[in-house]
Structures are given as structure tokens and as C-alpha cells.
Amino acid sequence: MSDIVLAVDLGASSGRVIAAEILSDRIQLVDVHRFENSPVHVGKRLHWDLLGLWQQIERGISLAAQQFGTRIRSVGVDTWGVDYVLLDKQDDLLGPGFCYRDARTNGTMLKAFEKLSKTDIFRNSGIQFMEINTLYQLWSMRLEGSPVLDIAEQFLMVPDFLNWQLTGEKTNEYTNASTTQFLDPTTKKWSTKILDALHIPSKLFLDPIQPGTKLGSVKAKLRQRTGLHDGCEVIVPATHDTGSAVIAVPASGFAEAKPNWCYISSGTWSLMGVELAAPVLSDRCLELNFTNEGGADGSVRLLKNIAGLWPFQQLRASWKRRGKEYSWDELTRIASQAKPLQSFIDLEHAMFIAPDDMLTAVEEYLRKTHQSIPDDAGLARATLESLALRYRECLHGLESLIGYSIETIHIVGGGVQNKLLCQMTSDACNRRVVAGPVEATALGNVAAQCVAMGRFSSIVEVRSWMRSMPDIQNYEPKNSDVWIEAASRLKEIATR
């Protein structure tokens, strides 16, 4: 029978343990265990329930062991970026893990520039400026006078923490480390210039390891608790979920000098960019606030983080609280029937980062920008259209940085299932869109493990498999001219 590879895939709203069967012509994914992931309010703070998540992961591994037994060859973990835990000298957790949406980082970025200029931070990290970045999370501890950084002995990002739980090995993995904004994109080492300037102890960090590193066997005690056999090893994929998703893009080539495609990893966040062999650290890149995140095999993902489907998801939650139980399909259907390009929303506005109620925030934004408030269908459509227009703006920024036009946009991830958004993206950007696979993150996680085990020779071979996935769909642009005026209107509204 075929080998099984396990992927632990944690997103900012849910998690799962997936079993992948490597067949002769495809990778067959089976959901073993799914669970929710929601931040928890504790006093004035917002934390992740990392201990609860680990308990769910153990449960998923146990279920996989019961179902697949000794067929399980390996397990790999991917998660969202920027968040972390700190351990003391006894290897005890120094508090729960903060959620990146916690308000403690508000205003910290500008105070960091007083210690080290924005230009210097960019030159030594290549990362776009967002207050959620790990750099400002750690800096906020200094600003608050917290003693935690002085007590800490080890910094682990969320997937590093889970790998430690699996194996007992402490590591910092490259793709997730790159999201901190204090990893040097050229040397791929921690930037002591940034750390020293903000009084963050460099002793906390280990030299980053690359995706494909084998960490060894699962701990004996964990094998006893879960029933996992001793032949299963832990292999580090691209632990940043977008890094894994990009591996599964059904394009040709890998980290080419002039790729003719870009990607959108579409989910709670959208990450749109190109895959390159070296970082882009130009003044123009700094001006446009693009980021150089780590990818597989030392590659660089030149991209921009975009609000993504978060506002759309939170609008649905707001309507649910008001007794309106819209399914995702229903929301998309009513949005498709609404009049196009009537209202515009700057989804990057600070008021949409973590509002108590998204519907209230959107309605307030529309009033402040002197726009009428549409019905539910109109709001749903306006949110998706505004996201498509954000993709258009990002595409033009990418093209200005690489110096030529992109031919194809690959959309991967859960957002692929929103066919209306996929068509809007093609229309707004006036580019061919190739949508799929939906399960790109899990597939990329599994593929990286398989490359490490020799099942695939390279990422190029992986991508040839992805091109034959049954859920790939193509979209061609329609009525793109009307989106030119729409883009101008959104830009004008965003400056009000």
C-alpha cells in the first residue's frame, strides 16, 4: 500500500491534520481532524490558545495513527507567520502566545524608527512595514517595561514551538523567520543591527534552518500517547503557510530570473507576489511597502500582504449575530446579483484590522467617506470588488518592481472557491487567472516532505503534478475597461 505523509496545517481561523496518500498519478488528501482556531481575550490582551491547539494536533495524530498505522512516513507543520512564544531557562512557556491582532503594538512602529530608521530596517530585513510584525511585538515589551525579554532564553515561532513539541528539537525555520522583520534577506541570518537597536537579545535566536530539514523521530512519550510508530520522522516544510502554498502553484519553473506569472495565496489574508532567486531591496520597493519573504530552497517571495477575505468573513459573522445566517455560497450568489461598482472600501484601513463588529465598521467607513450604505448584497459585492481592485493595484506595483508585465495570475488556497472573486480579479487586473489548487498549503507542505524523502526530485517536478490537479479552473478577463475608472474612484475615496 502507498505511503502516508501527515500535514499539520494551522491557519488564523482553523486548523487540521491531513493525511496525504502518494499515488502513482496524484496526491490524495484526507482530512483526519479539523478544529477551530480563535484568539482568546484575557484581560486587555488577545492570545492564541496554543495549548488547546497542541491538544487538537495530538488528537489528529492519534486518529491518523489509528487509521494508517505504520504507513505514516513523516509529519510536517505549517502555520501563519509573525507570532511566537518565549521559553525560560527551564523550557517553560513565558506566558501564552500573543495574537498578532493584539492592540499592544499600536504606535510602536513609529517609535522604533526613533531607534533605527525605516530605511535601515528595510535594508536589513527586506520586509514590508506592518505593526503586526514580530519586531514590533517584541519592541512593545520594551516600551511597556516588561521583564519577559530579560528572562527569556529561547524564541520559537508558532511552528517551531509545535516542532519542539513533536521532537524535543528547538529550531527556527527560514520561511517563518523571514516574517519577523529582523532576518537579513541576503545572509539569511538574524540581523544584529536591528536587534541591538531595539534592545532585543540576539541570544534568543537560532540559525534558521531550511525547508526539507529532517528533525528526527517523534518523541517517545508522544508516540506512546498517540500510537504513532517509531519509524515516523518529522520533516520541516516551508513552515510559513504561504511558503508552502507557493510550492503548490501549478506554474512551470522555479525561482526564475523573469517569471511570467505571479500568485495570490487567497484566504483570511491575501498574499500576492512573485517568486525570485534574490531579494529586491530598492528604494522603490521600500516606497511601495513590498516584502521579501523566504521561500523553499532559499528562494524569495517578493509580495505584499493584503487584507484578503478577512472583512468578508467578518461581515458574515456580523450578519449572523443579527440573525441572518448566510452560507458562503448564498453570500456569493446575492453579491453576484447586486449592481456592480457602486461602493468602495479601503480594506487596508486601520479600522478593519480587528473591529468589534465588522458591519458597524464598514458602515461607519462608508458614512465617513460620503458614500451611501447599500443592502447586504451590495455590501458583500463591494467588499469583493474592493479586494479585486487591491489586487489590481498590487499587480501594477509588482510589475514596476520587476520591470515587465505579468501574463498570468495564479490564485491558490481557500479563496479559489469564490468564483465571483476569481472572475473579478481577472477583470480588474485584465489578466488570465488560473485558480487552484484549493488545498495548496497542505499540498505544498506534503510536497516539501516528499522532496526531502526523495519521492519528488524537485519543486519543478512537484509543480508538474499540480498542473494535473482536477480543481484547476481558468478565467479570462471581461469588461476590464470599467475597472479603470473604479480604481480611480477607490483611490480618491481612500484619501478622504
Steps between C-alpha positions, in 0.01 A plus 500: 500500500608861445687709754320763707636847579332711770464876468411710803358819351403787731336813368384809682142368529527120489740208515512148371702183481502364147617163374644496149524178302764509230347317205653434160326794334389735777512596866176397673416711807283374785386728783572309820408768750380860475470752781438868556770755578378820659694753707401532865448827688681492836473831684613766256699251290422279201670159501501179299394186685822320402462232766151422377629491142775256600239281668300496177811416298572205731143387448541520124826306507333232716215466252747478212700231681184298559404526132834462324737333747852432375425647156566849644848604389526858622324805640553871432354820646407831342326801658440869451794739546631762748377344827725329754557367851787555744650235727695553821812308605280218631330471159177630650273728300525866595129563470259408221575594142377844397273535198632740237173693517563595864495877541828524692693571180293806410738792444815296568628510144553877497679478835729232356602745225640724774753224576569385145381669182232348282752476216751312718236256621396430142856464371571244774174305476334563164161474670198726459399717792203375701449547872409132531859399413692307765751784527239739636344231719835453676574873500166562674630299796790742536268799472273356771791422729424127494775281655416205274777557244759506778371171643463323165756251373340386173283647225281258306251597234171311513606216264839481675312454829294218349810333355656519846192330641531230235872430527656685792720686249504882515536665161419819312385430144591739217167578331321587823807674642497731200160640607646644823660804330838432661640229273758624249368404152848477349689303767189318624628559852347705781572871469695601808482861382121500537495289817766708677333829407173389662666327797379153405749234621654316204569198723132407467535394137644196324645498149202441270463160336369447148180320393570133445708462818441170677464555875492132598244270653192597695564502876449165672244636747298651217512172311364329811216750534402493133587149383730638230767249401871562553577510127322833449732799474437872520595695188489878493305634201477870419346563841347832394170396344544730200845355439341156483214623281738650244675164460169362372441774239442315169751710307808393309849569629624602844659824624569615144672825404188628320189304599200579279252426779411620845296337773229591746476278804139576581346447842450706815800692371593536135867492414579604145845483349764340281756232575860612450852377565613818681337779704402839358626768740458810285367836614195434283432175687518689829275773364235249387533308829557160341662217688769239433394186684687173498397214275601141436864423415611848607274676247337835565131586477472867401146577606254718680272398786142602426199494732357209301164342581515600867250789464267279291520224763438744782202657324345154489563468875337841557190400304484171691492691828203690359315180418590480131655158436661544158695206361815580302328393178198714578713806571684456173171448313334817631820695442505388136148636456572842651575802283874515427753762608275718715682520834871477576683403817867551586545155655846598628355771726597455865135487608465158334795327673308374803165679543250383760246474219600511133160609370498799734854589393421476128186711535694762699769504230242551225343790690839661565589477130162644395370183336153352529461178696371220277301195605666174600549388141654833407735491799612147417565599139680821594732307731596251228535772235720707730721196554529443124598865459763454767640211296509730197700761692737233633553355151605837364738544792655159439548573131669831578745318728592217262492719187265303275137385471362190667301272267317270743372528855487172694251499787538222755339426834149520639413817310505295179155375599358851459457494123355851497818640656717302255314651204510847656877461541541409134280793396658757731857398416430429130700180529435130458436336836577136575320402820599198708587283669279583796713293738824665392642545850452137600627380161808720525566376852473138386706564185790649699506188718492279190791688341700449820422127488589476129145431382521809277826618351425872523235769532488514119381138500252578777350778290460274199279284721304803617413593143303175468292561814127470420395825674697738276277757325583778253345846484538752218449876549166660408399867495833608640460861389239577767749404769737780398255765617412290804866490602519879479185537709633270774831687505317832538271363774796354693652848532190661653 
